[in-house]
Amino acid sequence: MSAPETYRQDLARSLSLKENIFITLSSVTPASSLFIIVPALITGLAGGSVAAMVVAAVIAIFVGLCYAELASRYPITGGEYTWAARLLGKPVGFGVFMLSLVSGVLIIAVIASGVGPYLSVIWTGFNSTWTPIVVVAVTTAIASLTIRANAWVTGICLALEMLACLVLVVLGFAHISRGVGTFVTPQTITPGGTLTTVTWGVLLSLVPVALFAFNGYGASVYYAEETKAATRTMGRAILVSLLISVLAELLPLMAVILGSSTLKGLVGSPTPLNWFLLDRGGNTINVLVSVGIAIAVFNAVIAIQIQIARLVFASARDRSWPNGVDNLLAKVNEHTRTPIAATVLVGVIAAACGYWVPFNWLLTATGASVVVIYAIVALAALRVRNAPSTARPGYRMPLWPLPPVVVLLISAYVIYQNITTAIAPLVVSLVTLLVGVAWYYLFIHPRRGERWTLPDPQDEEADGTPEASIV
């Protein structure tokens, strides 16, 4: 059978740019990043955490430019692996797929485990090993709905989590207690309980943590085949999502640093932002914001499940598995126009991982995946303008090839830091990548005439109606 000229339009192309951004921002989940990831920066750097976030934001802009051009050129729901396969070779592409799949499923398990502790301010029984299972079960059902329904569900939840961020901004700037020079003075607390200045080398070593707090803006491309005029809007969706994420995380952090009654109390607390809420807002505000964070985490689980389900769907459509598996996972429900089997599979695996796999191992397994994927995206971005033209007048990043070169240099630095300090996450990521490469050579390559033919992306009209394609 001859390869199709383009992918068939099975998914519903119904999302507007705004709706795509709703789901993408829910993947980033700024409020839960503030309460779950940023505290590590506050503990290690005090006011210098702001400088670390600014440095990370600059790096994220370069990464975002790479994502924007690649997503405009290849608006395919599989995301990064589809770019790597076309620009760096199919074995690398399947390795990236495997890394994205494993890290994505494990991230769902990690995030779902954060709902219980925040809901425990209402009832301690919520902080149970069963809470993540229930969360994943409910979010799997929601993620199986139409993509537009999910856009509005995640949009409403996103509005609530943005209110939580706004509370931090108002409380902080209403109680300014120190100057902005604190932002460039990295400090940490000693075992004796006093604040001491640390070097900018320590600050730079924590930039990857700050970068992870912004991660998720590239998820826009996973909804590309469900977004109207995707070729023209993908770049904008990614960069707007990144800008909002930076502002929604950086402004509250600045407010907290400036507005805390004492930096020593803030930095010395195991939960700095809850300490700040109690310090400046009282118990009621802390409870209400904690519920908002639980909603933000719940929202992130929905968004990432949608994303990883599209990844699994794309792999089955490219015929990555035995025929029966491909047929099941590539099937789109005729009523919801969503890949329900792929969505349920992701939910079941994530729930199982959350219940049986120790939390610290989950963190280790996902720790270095982001930087490895960023490095591969940068390599693809260096190749994209030399690839055969698909006549797509999409976004072109300014200053090319500087952005991907900067991303590669930063990635090399972070990988070096991992090798010298905590190599286990990097080893797990590289092994996962190699498992994907091995599967490609053992299963896909021997059947290369009928599998992984990698058709062109679907072309669409400006109003979102797809043009006729060869099935």
C-alpha positions in Angstrom: 0.0 0.0 0.0 1.4 3.4 -0.9 2.0 5.9 1.8 -0.6 8.6 2.3 0.4 12.1 1.0 -0.8 13.6 4.3 -2.2 12.4 7.6 -5.9 11.9 7.6 -7.8 14.5 9.6 -9.3 12.2 12.3 -9.1 14.6 15.2 -11.6 17.5 15.4 -10.0 20.8 14.2 -12.1 22.9 16.5 -9.7 24.7 18.9 -9.2 28.5 18.6 -5.8 30.0 19.5 -7.2 31.0 22.9 -8.5 27.5 23.6 -5.1 26.0 22.7 -3.4 28.4 25.1 -5.9 27.4 27.9 -4.8 23.8 27.7 -1.1 24.6 27.2 -1.0 26.9 30.2 -2.7 24.1 32.2 0.2 21.9 31.3 2.6 24.5 32.6 0.3 25.0 35.7 2.0 28.2 37.0 0.5 28.1 40.5 1.5 24.5 41.2 5.0 25.3 39.8 5.2 28.1 42.3 4.2 25.9 45.3 5.9 22.7 44.3 9.1 23.6 42.4 10.0 27.2 43.3 10.3 26.5 47.0 13.6 24.6 46.2 14.9 27.9 44.8 13.8 29.9 47.7 15.4 27.5 50.2 18.7 27.5 48.2 18.9 31.1 47.1 16.5 33.3 49.1 16.1 36.5 47.1 18.5 35.2 44.5 15.7 32.9 43.4 14.3 35.8 41.4 17.6 36.2 39.5 17.6 32.4 38.8 14.1 32.6 37.4 15.0 35.5 35.2 18.0 33.7 33.8 15.8 30.6 33.2 13.2 32.8 31.5 15.8 34.1 29.0 16.9 30.5 28.3 13.2 29.5 27.9 12.7 32.2 25.3 15.5 30.6 23.2 13.9 27.2 23.7 10.5 28.6 22.9 11.8 30.1 19.6 13.0 26.6 18.5 9.6 25.1 19.4 7.8 27.8 17.6 9.6 27.4 14.3 9.5 23.5 14.4 5.8 23.5 15.4 4.9 25.9 12.5 6.8 23.8 10.0 5.5 20.4 11.4 2.2 21.0 13.1 1.8 17.3 14.0 0.1 16.0 17.2 3.1 13.8 18.1 5.3 16.8 18.9 9.0 16.5 19.4 9.5 12.9 18.2 7.9 13.8 14.8 10.5 16.6 14.4 13.4 14.4 15.5 12.4 11.6 13.1 12.2 13.9 10.1 15.3 16.0 10.8 17.6 13.8 12.8 16.7 10.3 11.6 13.9 7.8 12.5 15.9 5.9 15.2 16.5 9.2 17.1 12.8 10.0 16.5 11.6 6.8 18.2 14.1 7.3 21.0 12.6 10.7 21.7 9.1 9.2 21.5 10.0 6.7 24.2 11.6 9.3 26.4 8.6 11.6 26.0 6.2 8.8 26.8 7.9 7.5 29.9 8.7 10.9 31.3 5.1 12.1 30.5 3.4 9.2 32.2 5.6 9.5 35.3 5.1 13.2 35.5 1.4 12.6 35.6 2.0 10.3 38.6 4.2 12.8 40.3 1.8 15.7 39.8 -1.3 13.7 40.9 0.4 12.9 44.2 0.4 16.7 45.0 -3.4 17.0 45.2 -3.8 15.2 48.5 -1.4 17.2 50.6 -3.0 20.5 49.6 -6.6 19.2 50.1 -5.6 17.9 53.5 -6.1 21.5 54.8 -9.8 20.7 54.5 -9.7 17.0 55.7 -6.6 15.0 56.6 -8.0 11.9 55.0 -7.4 13.4 51.5 -3.6 12.9 52.1 -3.9 9.2 51.2 -2.2 6.8 48.8 -5.6 6.4 47.1 -6.1 10.1 46.3 -3.7 10.1 43.3 -5.6 7.0 42.0 -8.9 8.8 42.2 -7.5 11.9 40.7 -6.1 10.1 37.7 -9.4 8.1 37.3 -11.5 11.3 37.2 -9.1 13.2 35.0 -8.9 10.3 32.5 -12.7 10.5 32.2 -12.5 14.3 31.6 -9.6 14.0 29.1 -11.7 11.6 27.1 -14.3 14.3 26.3 -14.1 16.5 23.3 -11.1 18.8 23.0 -13.2 21.9 23.2 -14.9 20.7 26.4 -11.4 20.1 27.8 -10.3 23.6 26.7 -13.1 25.1 28.8 -12.7 22.8 31.8 -9.0 23.6 31.9 -9.7 27.3 31.3 -12.0 27.6 34.3 -9.5 25.7 36.5 -6.7 27.9 35.1 -8.6 31.0 36.1 -8.9 29.7 39.7 -5.1 29.0 39.9 -4.3 32.4 38.5 -6.4 33.9 41.4 -4.1 32.0 43.8 -1.1 33.6 42.1 -2.8 37.0 42.3 -3.2 36.6 46.1 0.5 36.2 46.5 1.1 39.3 44.4 -1.3 41.5 46.3 -0.1 40.3 49.8 3.5 40.7 48.8 3.4 44.1 47.2 1.1 45.4 50.0 3.8 44.6 52.6 7.1 45.5 51.0 9.9 45.0 53.6 13.1 45.2 51.6 14.6 46.5 48.4 15.0 44.9 45.0 18.7 44.4 45.6 17.6 41.3 47.4 16.9 39.8 44.0 20.6 39.6 43.1 21.9 38.6 46.5 21.7 34.8 46.7 21.6 33.5 50.2 20.8 30.3 52.0 20.2 29.3 55.6 23.0 27.6 57.6 22.4 24.7 60.0 22.7 27.3 62.8 19.7 29.1 61.4 21.4 32.2 60.0 21.3 33.6 56.5 24.6 33.4 54.6 25.5 34.6 51.1 26.3 32.0 48.5 28.1 32.4 45.1 26.5 33.0 41.7 27.9 29.6 40.8 25.4 28.1 43.3 22.7 30.2 41.7 23.5 29.1 38.2 23.5 25.4 39.3 19.9 25.9 40.3 18.8 27.5 37.0 17.7 24.0 35.6 15.2 23.8 38.5 13.8 27.2 37.5 13.7 26.1 33.9 11.7 23.1 34.8 9.2 25.4 36.5 8.4 27.0 33.1 8.3 23.8 31.2 5.2 22.9 29.3 4.7 25.8 26.9 5.8 23.5 24.0 2.7 21.3 24.6 0.8 23.6 22.2 1.9 21.4 19.3 0.2 18.3 20.7 -3.1 20.0 19.9 -1.9 21.2 16.5 -4.2 18.9 14.5 -7.1 20.1 16.6 -6.3 23.8 16.2 -7.6 26.1 13.5 -5.0 27.5 11.1 -2.3 25.6 13.0 0.6 26.6 10.6 0.0 30.2 11.4 -1.0 30.0 15.0 1.4 27.4 16.5 4.3 29.8 17.0 2.1 32.4 18.6 0.5 29.8 20.9 3.9 28.6 22.2 5.4 32.1 22.7 2.2 33.6 24.3 2.0 30.6 26.6 5.6 31.1 27.6 5.2 34.8 28.3 2.1 34.3 30.5 3.9 31.5 32.4 6.9 33.7 33.1 4.8 36.6 34.4 2.5 34.3 36.4 5.4 32.8 38.2 7.9 35.6 38.4 5.7 38.4 39.7 4.3 36.3 42.7 7.9 35.2 43.5 9.1 38.8 43.5 6.2 39.8 45.7 6.9 37.0 48.2 10.6 37.9 48.5 9.9 41.6 49.0 6.8 41.2 51.2 7.9 38.5 53.7 8.2 39.9 57.3 11.6 38.0 57.5 13.7 36.3 54.9 15.0 34.0 57.5 11.6 32.6 58.3 10.7 32.3 54.7 13.9 30.4 53.7 13.9 28.3 56.8 10.4 27.0 56.3 9.9 23.6 54.6 6.9 25.1 52.8 8.0 28.8 52.1 4.9 29.9 50.3 2.4 28.5 52.8 4.6 30.2 55.5 4.2 33.5 53.6 0.4 33.1 53.3 0.2 32.5 57.1 2.6 35.3 57.7 0.8 38.0 55.7 -2.7 36.6 55.1 -3.7 34.3 58.0 -5.1 30.8 58.1 -8.2 31.4 56.1 -6.2 32.8 53.1 -3.8 29.9 53.4 -6.6 27.3 53.3 -8.3 29.0 50.3 -5.1 29.3 48.3 -4.2 25.7 49.2 -7.5 24.5 47.7 -6.7 26.6 44.6 -3.3 24.8 44.3 -5.0 21.5 44.5 -7.3 22.6 41.7 -4.2 23.7 39.7 -2.6 20.3 40.2 -5.8 18.5 39.2 -5.9 20.8 36.1 -2.3 19.9 35.2 -3.1 16.2 35.3 -5.9 16.7 32.8 -3.8 18.7 30.4 -0.8 16.4 30.5 -3.0 13.3 30.1 -4.5 14.9 26.9 -1.0 15.7 25.7 0.5 12.2 26.3 -2.7 10.5 24.9 -2.1 12.4 21.6 1.5 11.2 21.7 0.4 7.6 22.0 -2.2 8.1 19.3 0.4 9.6 17.0 2.7 6.6 17.5 0.0 4.1 16.7 -1.0 6.1 13.6 2.6 5.9 12.5 2.4 2.2 13.0 4.9 1.7 15.8 3.4 -1.4 17.4 1.9 -4.7 16.4 -1.2 -4.4 14.2 -3.8 -5.0 16.9 -2.3 -2.4 19.2 -1.9 0.2 16.5 -5.6 -0.3 15.4 -6.8 0.2 19.0 -4.6 3.1 20.0 -5.0 5.0 16.7 -8.8 4.8 16.9 -10.7 8.0 17.3 -14.2 8.0 18.9 -16.7 9.2 16.4 -18.7 11.2 18.9 -15.9 12.9 20.9 -13.3 12.9 18.1 -10.7 12.0 20.7 -8.4 8.9 21.1 -10.2 7.3 24.0 -8.2 4.1 24.1 -4.9 6.0 24.2 -6.3 8.2 26.9 -7.4 5.3 29.1 -4.1 3.5 28.6 -2.1 6.6 29.8 -4.4 6.9 32.8 -4.1 3.3 33.8 -0.3 3.3 33.5 0.0 6.6 35.4 -2.3 5.4 38.2 -0.3 2.2 38.5 3.0 4.1 38.7 1.7 6.5 41.2 0.5 3.6 43.5 3.4 1.2 43.2 6.5 3.2 42.2 8.2 5.1 45.1 7.9 8.9 44.8 11.7 9.5 44.9 12.2 7.1 42.0 9.5 8.9 40.0 11.5 12.1 40.4 14.7 10.5 39.4 13.2 9.0 36.3 11.9 12.3 35.1 14.7 14.5 36.4 16.9 14.9 33.3 14.3 14.2 30.5 13.5 17.8 29.9 17.1 18.9 29.2 17.7 15.9 26.9 14.5 16.7 25.0 15.5 20.4 24.8 18.9 19.5 23.4 17.3 17.3 20.7 14.8 20.0 19.8 17.7 22.5 19.4 19.5 20.0 17.1 16.3 19.7 15.0 16.0 23.5 14.9 19.5 23.7 13.5 18.4 21.4 10.7 15.0 22.6 9.9 15.9 25.3 7.3 17.9 22.8 5.3 15.1 20.2 5.2 13.0 19.7 2.1 10.4 22.4 1.8 6.8 21.6 2.6 5.7 25.0 1.4 4.6 26.1 4.8 4.9 29.9 5.4 5.1 29.4 9.2 6.9 31.2 11.9 10.7 31.8 11.5 12.7 32.5 14.6 14.8 35.7 14.7 18.6 35.5 15.0 18.7 31.9 13.7 20.9 29.8 14.4 21.7 31.6 17.6 18.7 30.3 19.7 19.4 26.6 19.1 23.1 27.1 19.6 22.4 28.8 23.0 20.1 26.0 24.0 22.7 23.4 23.1 25.4 25.2 25.2 23.0 25.4 28.2 22.0 21.8 27.8 25.7 20.7 27.7 26.3 22.7 30.9 23.3 21.1 32.7 24.3 17.6 31.5 27.8 18.3 32.9 26.4 19.3 36.2 24.3 16.1 36.3 27.4 14.0 35.6 29.3 15.6 38.4 26.6 15.8 41.0 23.6 13.5 40.4 24.1 11.3 37.4 21.2 8.8 38.0 18.5 11.0 36.3 20.7 11.4 33.2 21.4 7.7 33.1 17.7 6.8 33.3 16.9 9.3 30.5 19.7 8.0 28.2 18.7 4.4 28.8 15.1 5.2 28.0 16.2 6.9 24.8 18.3 3.8 23.8 15.4 1.5 24.5 13.4 3.4 22.0 16.3 3.3 19.4 16.5 -0.5 20.0 12.7 -1.0 19.4 13.0 0.9 16.2 15.8 -1.3 14.8 14.2 -4.6 16.1 10.6 -4.0 15.1 10.0 -0.9 12.9 13.1 -0.9 10.6 12.6 -4.5 9.3 9.0 -3.4 8.3 10.1 0.0 7.0 8.1 -0.2 3.8 4.8 -0.2 5.7 5.6 1.5 9.0 6.9 5.0 9.9 6.4 6.4 6.4 6.0 9.8 8.1 3.4 11.6 5.9 3.3 15.4 5.6 1.3 17.3 8.1 -2.4 18.0 7.3 -2.9 21.3 5.4 -5.8 23.4 6.6 -7.8 26.4 5.4 -7.7 29.6 7.3 -11.2 28.9 8.8 -9.9 25.6 10.1 -11.6 23.3 7.5 -9.0 20.8 6.3 -8.3 20.4 2.7 -8.9 17.1 1.0 -6.3 14.6 1.8 -5.3 11.2 0.4 -6.4 8.5 2.8 
